Amino acid sequence: MPSPFRFDRSWHFGVTPTELWSTLARTDRYRDWWPWLRTFSLDGPPGDDDALVTGRTARVVIQAPLPYQLHCTVRVDDAVRDEHLVTRVDGDLQGPARLELRAVDGGTEA
C-alpha cells in the first residue's frame, strides 16, 4: 500500500470568488494550462460547459515529465458555485480532493 499523500496549501488570487470559479469552470482550457494533462473527457451532453456541478465525472490521463502515465476519474461529489468543490479521485491516484474559495481583501483565497 503506498504512503498517503496530503497536499494542503492556500493561494491568493486577485479576483472575486465568482471570477475564479468561472475561470476554473473553463475545462476546455485545462490542456492549455496544464500540458501534462494528455486527456480530459467530461461526461454529459456535448456543449455542456457547466463542469463543476455535483455528479459530473471527468476521465483524465496525466503524463508529467516521467516515463509513465496516470489514468484517473474525478467525480464531483459536492459543488457550491463560488464556494467549494469536493471530488473523489479514483484510478492510479485515489482519494478525496477539496477546493474551498473564500473572499478576502483584494481577491480570493483558495
HUSULCOR-V345142 format. One record per residue. PHI is phi in whole degrees, 0 to 359 (999 if undefined). OMEGA is omega in radians with two decimals (999 if undefined). D_CENTER is the distance of its C-alpha to the mean C-alpha in Angstrom with 1 decimal. Layout:
# HUSULCOR-V345142
phi:PHI omega:OMEGA d_center:D_CENTER
phi:PHI omega:OMEGA d_center:D_CENTER
This chain:
# HUSULCOR-V345142
phi:999 omega:3.13 d_center:24.9
phi:294 omega:3.10 d_center:22.6
phi:291 omega:3.07 d_center:22.3
phi:297 omega:3.13 d_center:19.4
phi:237 omega:3.11 d_center:16.9
phi:234 omega:3.10 d_center:15.7
phi:239 omega:-3.09 d_center:13.7
phi:231 omega:-3.05 d_center:14.5
phi:215 omega:3.08 d_center:14.4
phi:242 omega:3.06 d_center:14.7
phi:232 omega:3.06 d_center:14.6
phi:249 omega:3.09 d_center:16.7
phi:240 omega:-3.10 d_center:16.1
phi:277 omega:3.09 d_center:19.3
phi:224 omega:3.12 d_center:18.1
phi:288 omega:3.05 d_center:18.1
phi:304 omega:3.13 d_center:15.2
phi:296 omega:3.12 d_center:15.8
phi:295 omega:-3.14 d_center:15.7
phi:294 omega:3.12 d_center:12.4
phi:301 omega:3.14 d_center:10.8
phi:300 omega:3.10 d_center:12.6
phi:292 omega:-3.14 d_center:11.4
phi:296 omega:3.13 d_center:7.6
phi:285 omega:3.13 d_center:8.9
phi:280 omega:-3.10 d_center:10.6
phi:297 omega:3.08 d_center:8.9
phi:293 omega:-3.14 d_center:12.4
phi:261 omega:-3.05 d_center:12.1
phi:306 omega:-3.10 d_center:9.3
phi:290 omega:3.04 d_center:12.2
phi:289 omega:-3.10 d_center:14.3
phi:286 omega:-3.08 d_center:12.1
phi:235 omega:-3.07 d_center:11.5
phi:298 omega:3.10 d_center:14.7
phi:284 omega:3.06 d_center:14.2
phi:275 omega:-3.03 d_center:11.7
phi:286 omega:-3.12 d_center:14.8
phi:225 omega:3.02 d_center:13.7
phi:216 omega:3.10 d_center:11.0
phi:236 omega:-3.05 d_center:12.7
phi:249 omega:3.09 d_center:11.8
phi:290 omega:3.12 d_center:14.5
phi:110 omega:-3.09 d_center:16.7
phi:293 omega:3.09 d_center:19.3
phi:302 omega:3.11 d_center:19.4
phi:84 omega:3.11 d_center:18.8
phi:278 omega:-3.04 d_center:16.7
phi:273 omega:-3.11 d_center:14.2
phi:275 omega:-3.02 d_center:12.9
phi:281 omega:-3.00 d_center:9.7
phi:266 omega:3.11 d_center:8.4
phi:230 omega:-3.14 d_center:11.5
phi:305 omega:3.09 d_center:12.7
phi:98 omega:3.13 d_center:13.7
phi:287 omega:3.11 d_center:11.6
phi:226 omega:3.05 d_center:10.8
phi:245 omega:3.01 d_center:9.4
phi:251 omega:-3.05 d_center:11.5
phi:230 omega:2.95 d_center:10.7
phi:236 omega:-3.10 d_center:13.4
phi:252 omega:3.09 d_center:12.9
phi:231 omega:3.07 d_center:16.2
phi:289 omega:-3.14 d_center:16.4
phi:288 omega:3.09 d_center:20.0
phi:228 omega:-3.05 d_center:21.2
phi:276 omega:3.08 d_center:23.4
phi:206 omega:3.12 d_center:21.1
phi:248 omega:3.04 d_center:18.0
phi:246 omega:3.13 d_center:15.4
phi:252 omega:-3.07 d_center:14.8
phi:218 omega:2.90 d_center:12.1
phi:242 omega:3.13 d_center:11.0
phi:235 omega:-3.12 d_center:8.0
phi:254 omega:3.09 d_center:9.7
phi:280 omega:3.13 d_center:9.0
phi:272 omega:3.13 d_center:12.0
phi:203 omega:3.11 d_center:12.4
phi:224 omega:3.01 d_center:11.2
phi:238 omega:-3.06 d_center:13.7
phi:312 omega:3.09 d_center:13.4
phi:70 omega:-3.09 d_center:13.7
phi:237 omega:-3.10 d_center:13.7
phi:202 omega:3.11 d_center:11.0
phi:222 omega:3.14 d_center:8.1
phi:243 omega:-3.11 d_center:9.2
phi:231 omega:3.03 d_center:8.1
phi:234 omega:-3.14 d_center:10.4
phi:257 omega:3.09 d_center:10.0
phi:229 omega:-3.13 d_center:13.4
phi:115 omega:-3.13 d_center:15.4
phi:294 omega:2.95 d_center:16.2
phi:247 omega:-3.10 d_center:13.6
phi:220 omega:3.02 d_center:13.9
phi:139 omega:-3.13 d_center:13.2
phi:277 omega:3.01 d_center:11.4
phi:218 omega:-3.08 d_center:8.3
phi:221 omega:3.05 d_center:8.7
phi:237 omega:3.10 d_center:8.0
phi:242 omega:3.10 d_center:11.4
phi:247 omega:3.13 d_center:12.9
phi:222 omega:3.10 d_center:16.6
phi:292 omega:3.09 d_center:19.2
phi:225 omega:3.08 d_center:21.4
phi:305 omega:3.08 d_center:24.3
phi:85 omega:3.09 d_center:23.3
phi:152 omega:-3.04 d_center:19.7
phi:224 omega:2.96 d_center:16.7
phi:261 omega:3.13 d_center:15.8
phi:242 omega:999 d_center:12.2
